[in-house]
Amino acid sequence: MSSIATPPPPRRPVFLLVGFLLACRSVAPAAEADLLSVAKIWDAAPHNAFTDLIRFRERWFCTFREGQSHASPGGVVRVIVSDDGKTWSSAAALTEPGVDLRDPKFSLTPAGRLMMVMGGSILEAGNYVGRQPRVSFSDDGRVWESPRRILASGDWLWRVTWLNGRAYGVSYQGGGGLRGVKRSASLYESADGVAWRLVTPLDLPGASETTLRFLPSGEMIALSVDMRTQPRSTRIGSSLPPYRDWSWRDVPYALGGPNFLLLPDGRWIASTRNYAAEGSSHTVMAWMNRDSIRPFLTLPSGGDTSYAGLVRQDDALWVSYYSSHEGKSAIYLARIRVPAP
């Protein structure tokens, strides 16, 4: 049976003001981005990673995995909450005996409930032997339903995005430590986040982590990690309703933990792990379009890092991410001002 653990006492991080300017190299005309602040907001577990962020009922909620290491049995999905983005406390912890819960991702259902999808993996003797996505719902961000399985064994539904009362997500097979399973991916949709229907298989032979967003026209844009080459590359896809026919572009940029948002002015802004930055991995912000990804800001980060949550609030971009540049893998929160083009 699944269980929800008792949260530990609140933690009060030290909020670090950075305040420096970095020149941008962007798809849009050159501009400056202000890194307004960055702070470590959680490091309770030996390894804290794979974040997401949402603004819900005038509060900030951040979720991530707690574990012994990057890939270890018994991963816990932690949810923390803050009124101001500075002082954080634990709201909930989702667990499932014998299962490594990881990569939690928030969304908001049409009924106004918080929804979280996450991976559920099983390890034996240090090797992944099975997995299946889970979903959980909450009315307040603190009390969550026990995670329940969705889709099929071997799937990994990595992120969900809603449009017109329907949830959409790309689930991939293969990879993720599983052996002997060919990589593939398919687009699914759901009216309730529990029962999913296949929309179409996707031309993603190197399928891995994929984020979907929608243009105002209803066109769907996909940002997907391509594992066919090392270092990794990228595929950016687009499709019009009913989302069965896709156009893909190969982009020679190595992604890790990809996420992106559409700004009100029409620009696309992404966050990812940059494997080539200064000879090490870093979390970067990047301009994105249908043909390219171009970093413009490197966040304080290094080593085991990335998997950002993105929220635009009060003319600033709020970014949760994890990093091990200060030794222990911990959760950080940055605020960035991105001027108009």
C-alpha positions in Angstrom: 0.0 0.0 0.0 1.1 3.6 -0.6 1.6 5.9 2.3 2.2 9.6 3.0 5.0 10.2 5.4 4.9 12.8 8.3 6.8 15.9 7.2 9.9 17.0 9.2 10.1 20.4 11.1 10.2 23.5 9.0 13.6 24.6 7.6 14.6 28.2 7.2 17.2 28.7 4.4 19.6 31.7 4.2 18.4 33.8 1.2 21.4 34.9 -0.9 21.1 38.1 -3.0 23.3 37.9 -6.1 22.4 40.9 -8.3 24.7 40.8 -11.3 24.2 41.3 -15.0 25.0 38.8 -17.7 25.0 39.6 -21.4 22.6 37.4 -23.4 23.2 35.6 -26.6 19.7 34.8 -27.7 17.5 33.9 -30.6 15.8 37.2 -30.0 17.7 40.5 -30.2 20.5 40.8 -27.6 19.4 41.9 -24.2 20.5 41.7 -20.6 19.0 39.3 -18.0 19.1 40.2 -14.3 19.7 37.3 -11.9 17.8 38.9 -9.1 18.4 36.3 -6.4 19.3 32.7 -5.8 18.9 30.6 -2.6 19.3 27.1 -1.4 15.9 26.2 -0.1 16.2 22.5 0.8 18.9 19.9 1.5 17.4 17.6 4.1 18.1 14.3 2.3 21.5 12.9 1.2 20.4 13.6 -2.4 17.7 16.2 -3.3 16.9 16.5 -7.1 14.5 16.6 -10.0 12.3 19.6 -9.2 9.1 21.3 -10.3 7.5 24.5 -9.2 3.9 25.9 -9.2 2.0 28.9 -7.8 -1.2 27.7 -6.2 -3.6 29.6 -4.0 -1.2 32.5 -3.4 1.5 30.1 -2.2 4.6 28.6 -3.8 4.9 24.8 -3.9 8.0 23.0 -5.0 8.4 19.3 -5.4 11.4 17.0 -5.9 12.8 13.6 -5.1 14.7 12.8 -1.9 17.0 9.7 -1.9 20.3 8.3 -1.0 21.8 9.0 -4.4 20.9 10.0 -8.0 19.6 6.4 -8.6 18.7 4.5 -5.4 15.8 2.4 -4.1 13.1 4.1 -2.0 13.0 7.6 -3.5 10.5 9.9 -1.7 8.6 12.7 -3.4 8.8 15.7 -1.2 6.5 18.8 -1.4 7.5 22.0 0.3 5.6 25.3 0.6 6.3 29.0 1.0 4.3 32.1 1.3 7.1 34.4 0.1 9.6 32.2 -1.7 12.1 32.8 1.0 11.1 30.6 4.0 10.1 27.0 3.2 8.6 24.2 5.1 7.6 20.6 4.3 4.0 20.2 3.2 4.0 16.4 2.4 6.0 13.4 1.4 4.7 10.7 -0.9 6.1 7.2 -0.5 5.5 3.7 -1.9 7.2 0.7 -0.3 9.7 -0.9 -2.6 9.3 1.8 -5.3 11.6 4.7 -6.2 9.3 7.6 -6.8 11.0 10.3 -8.9 10.7 13.2 -11.3 7.5 14.7 -9.9 5.8 17.3 -12.1 2.9 19.6 -11.1 -0.1 20.6 -13.2 -3.5 22.2 -12.4 -6.6 20.4 -13.4 -9.7 22.1 -14.9 -11.4 21.5 -11.5 -8.7 23.5 -9.7 -6.9 20.6 -8.1 -3.2 20.1 -8.0 -2.1 17.1 -10.0 1.3 15.5 -9.8 2.7 12.8 -12.2 5.9 10.9 -11.2 7.9 7.9 -12.2 7.7 4.8 -10.2 10.8 2.5 -10.6 11.8 -0.8 -9.1 15.5 -1.6 -8.6 17.1 -4.9 -7.8 20.8 -5.3 -7.0 21.3 -1.7 -8.3 19.6 -2.3 -11.6 16.2 -1.0 -12.8 14.0 -3.9 -13.5 10.6 -2.2 -14.0 8.7 1.1 -13.9 5.3 2.6 -14.3 4.0 6.2 -14.0 2.0 7.3 -10.9 -0.4 10.2 -10.4 -1.6 11.9 -7.3 -4.1 14.7 -6.6 -4.5 17.4 -3.8 -7.0 20.1 -3.0 -4.6 22.1 -0.9 -1.0 21.0 -1.7 -0.6 19.4 1.7 -2.9 16.3 1.7 -2.3 14.1 -1.3 -4.0 11.0 -2.5 -1.9 7.8 -2.4 0.0 7.5 -5.8 -1.8 5.3 -8.3 -0.5 3.7 -11.4 -1.4 5.0 -14.9 -0.6 3.8 -18.4 1.4 0.5 -18.7 4.4 -1.2 -17.2 7.5 0.2 -18.9 6.0 3.7 -19.6 7.4 7.0 -18.3 5.0 9.9 -18.6 7.4 12.7 -17.9 5.3 15.8 -17.8 1.6 16.8 -18.3 0.2 20.0 -19.9 -3.5 20.9 -20.0 -5.4 22.6 -22.8 -9.2 23.0 -23.1 -10.0 20.5 -20.4 -7.6 17.8 -21.7 -4.3 16.7 -20.3 -1.5 15.8 -22.8 1.8 14.2 -22.2 4.5 12.2 -24.0 5.4 8.8 -22.5 8.5 7.0 -23.5 9.5 3.3 -23.4 13.1 2.1 -23.0 16.0 3.9 -21.4 15.9 5.0 -17.8 18.1 2.1 -16.8 15.9 -0.6 -18.3 17.7 -3.1 -20.5 16.6 -4.8 -23.7 13.8 -2.4 -24.4 13.9 -0.3 -27.6 13.3 3.4 -27.1 10.0 4.7 -28.4 7.5 7.4 -27.5 3.8 8.2 -27.9 1.5 11.1 -27.3 -1.4 10.5 -24.8 -4.4 12.5 -23.7 -6.7 12.3 -20.7 -9.8 14.1 -19.4 -9.1 13.3 -15.8 -5.4 12.5 -15.5 -6.1 8.9 -14.6 -7.5 7.2 -17.8 -5.2 7.9 -20.8 -5.9 7.4 -24.5 -3.2 7.0 -27.2 -3.3 9.9 -29.6 -0.4 8.8 -31.9 3.0 7.2 -31.8 5.8 9.7 -32.3 8.9 9.7 -34.5 11.3 9.8 -31.6 13.7 6.8 -32.0 15.9 8.3 -29.3 13.0 9.1 -27.0 13.5 10.4 -23.5 12.3 13.3 -21.4 9.8 15.5 -23.3 8.0 18.7 -22.4 4.9 20.0 -24.2 3.5 23.5 -24.5 0.8 25.2 -26.5 0.8 28.3 -28.7 -2.2 30.6 -28.5 -3.3 29.1 -31.8 -3.5 25.6 -30.2 -0.4 24.4 -32.0 1.5 21.9 -29.8 5.3 22.3 -29.4 7.5 19.5 -28.0 11.0 19.8 -26.6 12.6 16.3 -26.4 15.9 14.8 -25.4 17.3 12.6 -28.1 19.5 9.8 -26.8 20.7 8.4 -30.2 24.0 10.2 -30.0 26.5 11.2 -27.3 26.6 13.9 -26.3 22.8 14.0 -26.3 21.0 16.1 -28.9 17.6 17.7 -29.2 14.4 17.3 -31.2 11.9 20.1 -31.4 8.5 19.1 -32.8 5.2 20.9 -33.7 1.7 19.7 -34.5 -1.7 21.2 -35.1 -5.0 19.7 -33.7 -5.8 16.8 -33.5 -2.0 16.3 -32.9 -1.5 13.2 -35.0 0.8 14.7 -37.7 4.2 16.0 -36.5 7.1 18.0 -37.9 10.5 17.5 -36.2 13.7 19.4 -36.3 17.1 18.1 -35.1 19.0 20.6 -33.0 22.7 19.9 -32.2 22.4 20.8 -28.5 22.7 18.4 -25.5 19.7 18.6 -23.2 19.0 17.2 -19.7 15.8 17.8 -17.8 14.2 20.1 -20.4 11.5 22.6 -19.6 10.3 25.7 -21.4 7.6 28.4 -21.2 6.0 30.8 -23.7 6.4 34.4 -22.6 3.5 36.9 -23.2 5.6 38.7 -25.9 5.8 35.4 -27.9 9.4 34.4 -27.0 10.1 30.9 -25.8 12.4 30.5 -22.8 13.9 27.2 -21.8 15.9 25.7 -18.9 18.1 22.6 -19.3 21.4 21.0 -18.2 24.2 22.3 -20.4 26.8 19.5 -20.7 29.4 21.6 -22.5 29.5 24.6 -20.2 33.1 25.2 -19.0 33.9 21.5 -19.1 31.2 20.5 -16.6 27.4 20.3 -16.4 25.5 23.5 -15.4 21.9 24.6 -15.4 21.3 27.3 -18.0 18.5 29.5 -19.2 18.2 29.6 -23.0 16.2 31.2 -25.8 14.4 28.6 -27.9 12.6 28.6 -31.2 11.6 25.9 -33.7 15.2 25.5 -35.0 17.6 26.3 -32.1 18.4 26.6 -28.4 20.9 29.3 -27.3 21.9 29.7 -23.7 22.0 33.3 -22.3 22.4 32.7 -18.5 24.2 30.1 -16.4 22.7 29.7 -13.0 25.0 29.0 -10.0 25.3 25.3 -10.5 27.5 22.4 -11.4 28.0 18.6 -11.3 24.7 16.8 -10.8 22.2 19.5 -11.7 19.2 20.8 -13.8 15.5 19.6 -13.9 14.0 23.0 -13.4 10.5 24.2 -12.6 9.5 27.4 -14.3 6.8 30.0 -13.3 6.4 33.5 -14.5 5.1 35.8 -11.6 5.2 39.5 -11.1 7.3 40.3 -14.2 10.0 37.8 -13.1 10.8 34.2 -13.9 11.0 31.9 -10.9 13.2 28.9 -11.4 13.5 25.9 -9.1 16.4 23.5 -9.9 18.9 21.2 -8.1 22.7 21.3 -8.1 25.7 19.7 -6.4 28.1 22.7 -6.9 28.3 23.3 -3.2 29.0 19.6 -2.5 25.7 18.1 -1.6 22.9 17.8 -4.2 20.4 20.4 -3.0 17.3 22.4 -4.2 17.7 26.0 -5.3 15.3 28.8 -6.2 16.3 31.6 -8.6 14.5 34.8 -9.7 15.3 36.2 -13.1 14.2 39.4 -14.8 14.0 39.0 -18.5 13.6 42.5 -20.2 11.4 43.0 -23.2 13.1 42.4 -26.6 
